[in-house]
Structures are given as C-alpha cells and as structure tokens.
Amino acid sequence: MRTKIEGRMRRKRRIRKKIFGTAERPRLCVFKSDKHFLGQLVNDLSGNTLLFVSSRDKQFKGQKDMAKVSGAVKVGALLAEKALSGGIKTVVFDRGGFAFHGRVKAFADAAREKGLVF
C-alpha cells in the first residue's frame, strides 16, 4: 500500500522528466505543507536557486492564515515582484506533484497577475 507522500513523489519525478529550467527561463517550483507555502526559481543547468520566497519570510511575520489560499496568493505576488525586479519574466511552472487547484492554483494566478509569464 502506497502512502500519500510516496504517490506525490512519483508524480513529482514524472513531471520533472519533462520540465527543465534554464537561466533565461528558470523553473518555478512550489512546495506546500500544512503550515507554510514556498516557491523558488531554479536554474537546473547550474543547479542554483535564483530566488526563494516562503510564508515564513519577515514581511509575513505575525500575519494569520499564511497556510491557506490567501497566504499562497501573498507568496506568489511577492515572488513575482522579486523575479521581475531581478529581470526574470518567463518561467516554467513545476507544481511539484501537487494537484493544480486550491493553494497551488492561487499561487500561480497571483504570480501571473503580477506579470510572470508561464
């Protein structure tokens, strides 16, 4: 019997076979836990993380509901603003094996609204 996490890891590996980030078009990968939401831009050619934003960042300290959809929207908007200020406009979205609804969809929609293209 497979656990929930093992199933997500299988989906993640299957997705990562097709998705690859470069310096010009990095991979935007997400991770969600019960309490937090994280997003990062990764250059897979060099193996570097270009940008990282989390619901645990200083600007979100003391705010409630950062584990919910509203928190994912704030994290997505902040990541897009930082990426655009760093000169990154287009990305490849990696949902990390999570279903594209709820917090993951809200994160992606917020990043698109701020100007990221994927």
C-alpha beads as a LAMMPS data file, in Angstrom:
LAMMPS data file: protein, C-alpha beads

118 atoms
117 bonds

1 atom types
1 bond types

-500.0 500.0 xlo xhi
-500.0 500.0 ylo yhi
-500.0 500.0 zlo zhi

Masses

1 110.0

Atoms # bond

1 1 1 0.000 0.000 0.000
2 1 1 1.386 3.397 -1.030
3 1 1 1.247 6.406 1.180
4 1 1 0.130 9.852 0.118
5 1 1 3.703 11.157 0.125
6 1 1 5.002 8.271 -1.993
7 1 1 2.322 8.966 -4.587
8 1 1 3.241 12.647 -4.698
9 1 1 6.911 11.789 -5.100
10 1 1 6.101 9.511 -8.042
11 1 1 4.113 12.304 -9.675
12 1 1 6.935 14.749 -8.971
13 1 1 9.506 12.522 -10.686
14 1 1 7.211 12.061 -13.672
15 1 1 6.749 15.842 -14.006
16 1 1 10.457 16.588 -13.580
17 1 1 11.321 14.367 -16.561
18 1 1 9.585 16.895 -18.805
19 1 1 10.252 20.212 -17.056
20 1 1 13.702 21.820 -17.067
21 1 1 14.754 25.316 -16.022
22 1 1 17.478 27.452 -17.592
23 1 1 18.990 30.817 -16.695
24 1 1 16.689 32.590 -19.175
25 1 1 13.598 30.591 -18.204
26 1 1 14.010 29.131 -14.699
27 1 1 11.777 26.516 -13.132
28 1 1 9.243 27.892 -10.654
29 1 1 8.715 25.078 -8.170
30 1 1 6.302 25.094 -5.265
31 1 1 6.004 23.207 -2.022
32 1 1 3.166 23.309 0.439
33 1 1 2.992 21.928 3.924
34 1 1 0.199 22.066 6.446
35 1 1 1.520 25.338 7.848
36 1 1 3.556 27.021 5.094
37 1 1 3.855 27.648 1.359
38 1 1 7.141 28.020 -0.510
39 1 1 8.144 28.978 -4.039
40 1 1 11.558 29.117 -5.671
41 1 1 13.140 29.785 -9.040
42 1 1 15.763 27.212 -10.010
43 1 1 18.328 27.146 -12.812
44 1 1 18.699 23.417 -13.495
45 1 1 21.725 23.877 -15.772
46 1 1 23.902 25.141 -12.926
47 1 1 21.825 23.694 -10.076
48 1 1 21.371 27.098 -8.419
49 1 1 18.354 28.554 -6.687
50 1 1 17.894 32.048 -8.110
51 1 1 15.111 33.214 -5.813
52 1 1 13.282 31.824 -2.803
53 1 1 10.113 33.099 -1.117
54 1 1 8.310 31.480 1.784
55 1 1 5.354 32.197 4.015
56 1 1 7.939 32.295 6.811
57 1 1 9.626 35.443 5.409
58 1 1 9.999 38.517 7.594
59 1 1 7.305 40.558 5.837
60 1 1 4.712 37.889 6.662
61 1 1 5.646 37.595 10.333
62 1 1 2.624 37.884 12.585
63 1 1 0.088 37.560 9.765
64 1 1 -2.605 34.942 10.153
65 1 1 -3.778 32.362 7.598
66 1 1 -0.446 32.076 5.780
67 1 1 -1.097 28.336 5.362
68 1 1 -4.330 28.978 3.463
69 1 1 -5.158 30.238 -0.033
70 1 1 -4.711 33.874 0.979
71 1 1 -1.168 33.126 2.135
72 1 1 -0.327 31.397 -1.136
73 1 1 -1.578 34.458 -3.029
74 1 1 0.711 36.736 -0.988
75 1 1 3.712 34.463 -1.528
76 1 1 3.033 34.239 -5.279
77 1 1 2.716 38.008 -5.633
78 1 1 5.939 38.624 -3.699
79 1 1 7.853 36.036 -5.722
80 1 1 6.676 37.588 -8.996
81 1 1 7.657 41.092 -7.874
82 1 1 11.136 39.932 -6.862
83 1 1 11.569 37.953 -10.095
84 1 1 10.554 40.900 -12.272
85 1 1 12.880 43.234 -10.385
86 1 1 15.656 40.686 -10.983
87 1 1 14.991 40.621 -14.728
88 1 1 13.154 37.282 -14.905
89 1 1 9.931 37.482 -16.918
90 1 1 9.258 33.944 -18.151
91 1 1 9.360 30.747 -16.094
92 1 1 8.429 27.077 -16.336
93 1 1 5.897 26.091 -13.673
94 1 1 6.586 22.955 -11.635
95 1 1 3.692 22.048 -9.363
96 1 1 5.824 19.511 -7.516
97 1 1 3.369 16.624 -7.734
98 1 1 0.568 18.606 -6.106
99 1 1 -2.800 18.927 -7.840
100 1 1 -3.268 22.237 -9.663
101 1 1 -6.100 23.598 -7.558
102 1 1 -6.521 25.380 -4.266
103 1 1 -3.319 26.907 -2.929
104 1 1 -1.162 25.902 -5.909
105 1 1 -3.581 27.477 -8.393
106 1 1 -3.938 30.611 -6.257
107 1 1 -0.133 30.938 -6.115
108 1 1 0.155 30.570 -9.904
109 1 1 -2.674 33.026 -10.597
110 1 1 -1.142 35.649 -8.284
111 1 1 2.249 35.298 -9.983
112 1 1 0.617 35.667 -13.410
113 1 1 -1.303 38.757 -12.282
114 1 1 1.929 40.434 -11.207
115 1 1 3.468 39.825 -14.643
116 1 1 5.243 36.453 -14.734
117 1 1 4.672 34.501 -17.941
118 1 1 4.288 30.692 -17.862

Bonds

1 1 1 2
2 1 2 3
3 1 3 4
4 1 4 5
5 1 5 6
6 1 6 7
7 1 7 8
8 1 8 9
9 1 9 10
10 1 10 11
11 1 11 12
12 1 12 13
13 1 13 14
14 1 14 15
15 1 15 16
16 1 16 17
17 1 17 18
18 1 18 19
19 1 19 20
20 1 20 21
21 1 21 22
22 1 22 23
23 1 23 24
24 1 24 25
25 1 25 26
26 1 26 27
27 1 27 28
28 1 28 29
29 1 29 30
30 1 30 31
31 1 31 32
32 1 32 33
33 1 33 34
34 1 34 35
35 1 35 36
36 1 36 37
37 1 37 38
38 1 38 39
39 1 39 40
40 1 40 41
41 1 41 42
42 1 42 43
43 1 43 44
44 1 44 45
45 1 45 46
46 1 46 47
47 1 47 48
48 1 48 49
49 1 49 50
50 1 50 51
51 1 51 52
52 1 52 53
53 1 53 54
54 1 54 55
55 1 55 56
56 1 56 57
57 1 57 58
58 1 58 59
59 1 59 60
60 1 60 61
61 1 61 62
62 1 62 63
63 1 63 64
64 1 64 65
65 1 65 66
66 1 66 67
67 1 67 68
68 1 68 69
69 1 69 70
70 1 70 71
71 1 71 72
72 1 72 73
73 1 73 74
74 1 74 75
75 1 75 76
76 1 76 77
77 1 77 78
78 1 78 79
79 1 79 80
80 1 80 81
81 1 81 82
82 1 82 83
83 1 83 84
84 1 84 85
85 1 85 86
86 1 86 87
87 1 87 88
88 1 88 89
89 1 89 90
90 1 90 91
91 1 91 92
92 1 92 93
93 1 93 94
94 1 94 95
95 1 95 96
96 1 96 97
97 1 97 98
98 1 98 99
99 1 99 100
100 1 100 101
101 1 101 102
102 1 102 103
103 1 103 104
104 1 104 105
105 1 105 106
106 1 106 107
107 1 107 108
108 1 108 109
109 1 109 110
110 1 110 111
111 1 111 112
112 1 112 113
113 1 113 114
114 1 114 115
115 1 115 116
116 1 116 117
117 1 117 118
